Amino acid sequence: QVQLVESGGGLVQAGDSLRLSCAASGRTFSNLSMGWFRQAPGKEREFVGAIIRGDDSTFYTDSVKGRFTISRDNAKNTVYLQMNSLKPEDTAVYYCAARPRSDPYYTRDPLKYNYWGRGTQVTVSS
């Protein structure tokens, strides 16, 4: 089992930055690929980005490329989502997720992630 706890959400203005954190416990963190997803009211859960175990390669959805950055600190069992130049359309509940398998190497499919946090709200005002 893996427990994930997100933090760092809040209310910001358009153009501001936020850094979300996701603390993991219960399993060797370095063996997990981590993903960030978000869900806005009335919409399906959306892939934001992922960081792959071992080589720390990162992948992002097009709408956040150049603005969001995922990183991890294996010593702290934590993955981060640095969000810059925030837009009102970034408003959502943000979730981190963990995937212990290495196959597939990379996936945007939430069903492939085994463990989820409870989410943290990010609200961007215009």
Secondary structure, 3 states (H helix, E strand, C coil): CCEEEEECCEEEECCCCEEEEEEEECCCHHHCEEEEEEECCCCCCEEEEEECCCCCCEEECHHHCCCEEEEEECCCCEEEEEECCCCHHHCEEEEEEEECCCCCCCCCCHHHCCEECCCEEEEEEC
